[in-house]
Amino acid sequence: MNISKSKIKYLVRLAIPLLIFSGCSNNNFKKFSELGDLRILAVVADIPEVDGNSTSPVSVTLTPYISDVTAAGRIFNVNVFSCLDPSFSQLGDVGCDNPQVEAYPNGNTFDAGTLAATNFSGAMDAITISIPNPSVLIAGYSNQQKHNGISYLVAFALESGGEELTVIKSISISTRAVLNTNPVIQDILLDGSSIGSGPTTSGELDLTYTAPGSPEAYSEMLSDGSFESRTESYVTTWFYSDGEVSPARILENQKSFYEAKNTSPIGLIGVLRDRRGGVDVRILNP
Amino acid sequence: MKLSLYWNRINCFTKLDAFKKFYLFFILLTLVSLNARSEKKDKFSQNTQSQVLPNVKISGVLLEKGSRKPISNANIYVLPEGLKATTDKSGAFIFESLPAGFRQWVVTVSGYKNLKLDYKYESSQEGVKLYLERKIYTPFETTVVGKIKKEDPSQKTLKKSEFLVMPGSNGDPIIALENLPGVGLSFDADVTIQGSPPEDTRYLIEGHEIPYIFHFYGLNTVALPESVESVDFLSAGYGAKFGRASSGLVNLNLQKPRTDRSYQMAFVDLTAAGGFAEGPLGQNKSYFVGARYSYVGQIIKLATDALADENDGPPSFNVAPTYMDINFSYHNKLSDRSNLEFTALASRDIVKAVQEDAENLTFSGTIYGKTEFFRLIPKYTYRLSGDSKIETSIAAGIDRQLFTPGIERLNITTTRVSWRAEYEKIFSDTYKLSAGTDFLYDYYKLDARISSALFGDDDSDLPFGLAEILTSNDKSSDFKQGYFVKNRFDLFDKKWGLNVGARLDHFQLHKEFYFQPRLGVDYKITPESNLYFNTGVYYQPETPINLGEGTGNPDLEASKSLHYALRYDQDFRSGSTEGFLLSAGLFYKDLRNLRVQSSSQVTRNNELVPERYKSNGEGSSKGFETLLKYKRERSFVNLGYTYTKSERIGLDGLTYPSLQDQTHNLNISSGYSWGKYVFGARFRYVTGVPYTPNMGGIYYDNADTYIPIPGRRLSERIDDFWQLDLRIDRKWVYEKWILSVYLDLQNITSRKNQTSISYSFDYSESQKSTGLPLFPSFGVKGEF
C-alpha cells in the first residue's frame, strides 16, 4: 500500500536543499510578508462556522483587510458573490452553478484613500450576507461531511485600473455541537513590552503577541463514523512595511524577531489563525 | 666459461682501429651474452645434477592477484625440466615429484599477465600460493541487451559488471537503468518506463514486490550494488510470469554467494559508507551480508551551517535525511536436485526538515518522513528430473510509511506476504511449459489525517492548505491472486518461436477476476538476427488509499492496458566477441480506465459524498527505441535513443501530452579500460516534460494561501535536459586485496538543467528551478 511517492518527493524536494550545493533554492521572489503592492491580508467572518442544524437563514458579517501601500490610495470596484460548494477542496475550482450576488456597500466600491492614516493598510467596509436555511442546504450530504463542515464560499473580487485581486473566504456549515469561534490577538509585544503603534527602535527584538483565549478543542468525524478529538493549532503571520520579521510565519511554540532598518515608525500587522477559518487581525501603525 | 677469461682480451681493445674495435665489441657482446645464459644453465645444472638432492612434493594453489579468485584449468610449468601440473576447480595444483633446488616456474593463462618465477626449494612444501595478475581488472561485458533466446523478449538486463562502471550512475544498478532505451529521465526516485507514470512500474526483489526501489531522493538503490547480480527491466509486451503493472517492472536479482573463497569489501564515499562479506560456510553452504549507512544528512547540515554563516543568519531549513540498508543471503545446496536459499533485506529512510519561515506557504513547521521495509525471502528449488523443476518462494515482511507534514499525518503499516511458485517442464525439443502462482496478501493499518493534495495529479498545484483533509483510521486486508501459464513452441527447424501465455488475476478490493492473454512470436531471420512481436493485456489494481471510502473512491476500476511491441535484434560480430550489436523496436500501449480526479459529489449509501476520482481516463504511449552497442575488450560505446509520444485524453475530451512525455531521449555512454584505470563518459539529452503554467493566483483566506489559476493545460514544457558525466576508476592490486578509488563527475559542464518551475507566493512571478550543477562524487573501496 503506497501513497503517491512523487507527491511526497515534491514536498521533500521543497524541504531538502540538496540543491544547496548550487544555491539553487534561492529565488528572487518578493516576500509574502513585506507590504507594498495590493494585498488582502485576511477576511474576518464574525461567525466562521455556521450551525448546520439551523432551520433559518444565518447572517454572517465579513470584513476584508487589505494593504495597498505602494498605490497610496485608490478606489476599488468590489464584487461579492456567495454559494455552497462542497467540492471546492477537491480541485480548487469554484464550482457552484448559481452563486448569490451580494451587494457591497457604497455601490460596490471601496476607497482605499480612507486608509491613508494607517499606511493604506486596514479594514475595508464590512458586508453582511445571509446564508439560506443551512439544514436544507446541506441535507443529503454524508454525515462525515456535515460534521466536519461543508464550504459556503464568499468571493470578493477587487478591481482598480485593470489590476484585479480575488479572495475567497469559506464559511463552514457544520453540525458540530460546539461551533468554531475566532481567535483573538490582543496585543503585539516587542521584547515583552506592549507598543501602541508601529515600532521605531532599531536592533533585533523579540516579536510576540498576547491572546486571551486558547486554542479550541473540536472533534472530527473519520470515514468509519468514529470521532477524533483535536485541538486547534494557531499560526501567526506577520506583515510589515519596513525592516524585517523573521520568521514571518510562526506556529504557537515558535518565536519571531523584528529588526528595523531605520528609526522611522512602520506598519506592523499580526494575523492570527486557528486553521479552521477563524482569524483575527491586529494592526500597529505609526 | 667464466667472464674473467675475457678480461685480457679487453685490455687489448684500445690498441685496435675503429672497425676492428666495433667488430671485436660485437663478438665480445655475443660472448658475454652466451656466457650469461651458460652460467644460468650451469646454475640449474649444479643444483639438479651435481647435487644428490631428493625429489620433493610441492602443492599449492593458483589465485588471481587481488581478488584471490582460484584459477582453474591452468598449466604450471617447471623449467628446465618442463614438468607440468594443471590446476583443478579450486585452483589447486600438485607436483608429486620435483627435483629439489632452484627452478623457474612459468604460468601462462589467457587474460592474465605471464608469470615467471624463480623458485628455490629443498624440501616438500604445501600451501604454496601463486598469484596471477589480470591484464585488465575491469573488462567490459559482452552482454547483449535483449539478447537472443531470452525467456522474456521484452526483458533488458544490466549485469553487475556493467552497472558498476556505468558513468553517471555512481555504480548503482537502478540509476544505471536510465542508460537503457525506454527508461525515462526522472528527477525523483522513480523509474518511468516508455512514457508511463512511475506508479505504473512495480519494483521487485527476487520476484517479490517491495514498496520502493530507491532511497531518499534517488541517491541509491535499496540494495548494495555488491549484493545485486543483475537488474531486469521489463517493458511493453512483457510475459505472463508477472502482472499488476500497466507499464513494466524492475526486478533486482541478488547474487549467489561465492562458494570458492571468502570475500570482504568496505567502502566510503561522499554520502555513505558500508561493507559486504561473503563466502562458503562449509560444504554446499554459502552466505553474503552487506550493510550501508548514509550520512548525507550530516553533510547537508555542514553545508547549510556554512551557508548560514556566510549569509549571517540562521538557515531557513534544518534538514536531517539519512538512510540505511542491510542485505543478507544464505544458500544451501541440499542435494544435487534441491537448493534452499534464504534472503533478507531491510531498508530505512528518514527525513526531517524544519521550515521556520514558510515563504512558499506550502506548509510550516516540521516535516518528518520515515519509510522502511524488510523482507525475509526463503526460496526452494527442486529438480524433479532432468527436464522439469519446481521453484517456490515466500516473501514476508512489513512496510511502514510515516509522514507528518506540520500538524498532518499519514501512518501506514502494511504486513505483507507474497508467494510465488513455478513449475517448468521441457516436454520436447520444441515444447516447454511453465505454470505458476503469484499471490500477494496485505494487512494494513491506515491512520491518516492529511491533505488530499498529497495524492492528487502531479500537474495539479492545489495548495495543501486548501485540499480536502482525508481522514481514515482503517484496518483492512487486500488479497491479490495471480495464476499464469506459459507455453513455448519452437517451430519450423526452430526458426519460428511462439510464446502463448495467459494470466488470471483476482483483486480482492476490486472484487473481480481479470483474464490477460499474452502472446509472443519470434522469427530467426539469420543466426545473428531475430525479429520479435509481443502483445498482451494488463490490469493494474488501484491502491487501497485510492479505493478507500474516506480517502478515495471504492468504485474505481483497475486500469487496463494493451501492449504491442515489435523488435529487431542484430549481432554484427560474426562470432567474435568484439563488434556491433543492434536492437531496435516499436512499442504501443493503449491505456484505459485510467484514474482521473473528480470534483463531483456522488450518491453512495444514500448520501452525497465526494467522488474524488473516476476511472474514465484514456490515453496511449507509443514510440521507437534503439540501442546500438560497440564492444571491444577494453572499451565500449553504447548509443540508446527513444522517441516517445505519450498522451492522455482529458475529461473535456481533448488530448494532452502526459506528464512523462519525453519526446527524445538520447543516451551515449562509453568506457575505456587502460591498465588499472577505467575511464567512462555519458552524455544525455532529453526533451523537457510538459507542465501547466499558472497565470496568477486567488487568495484563499482560510488557509492563508493562494490558489493558482491554471493556464492552458500542459501547454508548456520545461527546458530540454542535457548533461555530460565523467568517471575515472583506479585500482591498486595487491596480492590479497584491491584498493579502488573513483571519481564520478556528474554534469561536468555544470549546466543548470531545469527540473520544474517555481512561483512566488501569489503566482504573479515564476522562475525555473534547476538541478545540481557539477556534482563530484568521490569514493574509496577496499576488496579483500
Interface residues (C-beta under 8 A of the other chain):
Chain A: M1 N2 I3 S4 K5 S6 K7 I8 K9 Y10 L11 V12 R13 L14 A15 I16 P17 L18 L19 I20 F21 S22 G23 C24 N27 N28 F29 K30 K31 F32 I40 A42 V43 P86 S87 F88 S89 Q90 L91 G92 D93 G95 G140 Y141 S142 N143 Q144 Q145 N148 L165 T166 V167 I168 K169 S170 E220 M221 L222 S223 D224 S226 E228 S233 V235 T237 S246 P247 A248 R249 I250 L251 Q254 V271 R273 R275 R276 G277 V279
Chain B: D188 A189 D190 P197 P198 E199 P211 Y212 F216 Y217 V296 I300 A303 T304 L307 G313 F317 V319 P321 V351 A353 Q355 E356 D357 A358 E359 N360 L361 T362 F363 S364 G365 I367 G369 D399 Q401 F403 P405 I407 L410 I412 T414 D442 Y444 L446 R449 S452 A453 L454 F455 G456 D458 S460 L462 P463 L466 A467 E468 I469 T471 S472 N473 D474 D478 T543 P544 I545 G548 E549 G550 T551 Q597 S598 S599 S600 Q601 E607 L608 V609 P610 R612 I698 Y699 Y700 D701 N702 A703 D704 I707 P708 K752 S758 Y759 S760 F761 D762 E765 Q767 S769 T770 G771 L772 P773 F775
